């Protein structure tokens, strides 16, 4: 084989390798980076204490990457989010005053098309200490029993410490 044939053969091999590598590294290959498919799905759940008492108006947020949605729970402590994309979502709350979460937060949920994923968040009431340093105060409210029935003629005694 003469020098011209060797150079020609080497050039052919280099050209074949270059074409193969170029085709294999093509950036616009949709099978490697598919666009997210829009779906219809829901994340729903509740925020309640260990006894099952609802916590209305609790701020709940869900996030997927940099996208975030927020809602507050309804009077029954329930929430729901309608979603357009499947995948992993984080669910978080801002715990109500004088509570802490028992459920691990953020809760991670895998959402699939045409399904409802449920996240029930359990919180625990904590003692609340308040120091009133401004003299006399009127305190208003109602007292309810465990069944939610209003108790009449309840008397509070507040003593100075």
N, C-alpha and C positions, 0 to 999 in steps of 0.2 A: 504494500500500500504506500503510495507516494505521499508527500507532505501536503499537497493540495487536497487529496481525498481525506486525510486525517483531520485537517482543519474544517472541511465541509461536514464531516461526521460529528465533530465536536460542537460545531455551531448548531447542528440539528438537535443534538442532545440538550444543549443549553436552551434552545428555543422551546422544546417540548417541556422541560422542567419549568421554565418561566410561565408558559401558558397554563400548565397544571396548577402551579401555585397561585397564579392570578385568579383562575376560576374558583379554586378552593377558598380563597379569601375574599370573595365578593361581598361587599358591605350591605347590599340591598337584598340579601337573602331573607325573605319574610318568614321562612320556616325557623330561622334562628332567633328572630326578634318579633314574634307575632304581636299585633295590636291587641289590647284588651278587648274582649267581647262584652258588649253591654248585656246586662241581665236584669232580672227582677228578683230581688231577695230582701230579707228583712232581718234586722237584729232587734229583738225585743227582750224585755226583762222587767225586773222590779228592784226597788230599794226598800228593804224591810229590816227590822231588828230580829233578834233570835226568836222572839215570841210571835213573829208574823205581823207586827204592827207596821203599817205603811208609813213612809216618809215622803209626803208630797213636797213639790217645789225643790227637789234636790237636783242640782246641775249635773247632767250626764253628758259625756262627750265620747265620740268615737273618732278614731283616726286610722288612716291607711296612708303611710308615707307622710307627705306634707299636707294632705287633704284632711280637714277636720270638720265635724258637725257637732252642734250642741243643742240640747233640749233640756227642759225640766220635767221631772216626773209629774204625773197628774195627781188628783186627789187620792187615788188608790196606790200611789207609789210606783206606778207603771210607766214605762217608756217604750217607744219603738222608732226605729229609723228605717226608711226605705232606701235601698242601695241600688246602684247601677252596675257595680263591678264585683266579681268574686275575689276571694283572696283572704289574707290575714288582716284582721282589724283589732285594734286595742280599744277596750272600753274602760273609761275612767269616770270617777265621780269626784265632786268636791263634797267631802263629808259634812253633813249638817252640824251646826254648833253643838258642842258637847257630845260628839260621837266619834268613834273610830271604826275603821273598816275591819271586818273579820275576813271577808273574801280578799284574796290576793289581788292587788291592784297594781298595774293594769291587768285586766282580764283579757286574754288573747283568744279570739274567736276565728275559726276558719269558716268563711261564708261560701256557700255553693249556690249555683243558679237555682231559682225557683224553690228555695227553702227558707225557713225561718230558723235562725240561730238564737238561742235563749241564754241570757246572762242574768242570773239572780244574785244581786249583791246584798250581803248581810252586813249590817252595821251594829255596833253595840253602844248604847248610851253610856256616857261617862258623867261623873259628878261634876257639877258646875259650881264654882265658887264666885260670888260677886261681892265686891266691897262697895258699899254705898257711903260716900263721903259728903253728901250734900244735904243732910237733915231729913225732914219728913218727905215721904213719897207715897203716892197712891199706886197700888198694884191691882190691875184688873185682869180678869181671865175667867176661865171655867175649868172645873175639875170633872174628869170623866173616869168611870170605872174601866176595868179591863175589856168590857164588851162595848165600850164607846158610849155608854149612857151617861148623860149629864147628872152629876150629883148636886142636889139642892142644899142650900144652907150649910155650906162648908166654911169653916172658920180657920183662918191662918193666924198663927202667932209668930211674929218675927221678933227675935230678941237681939239686943245689941251685945256684941261680944267684947 
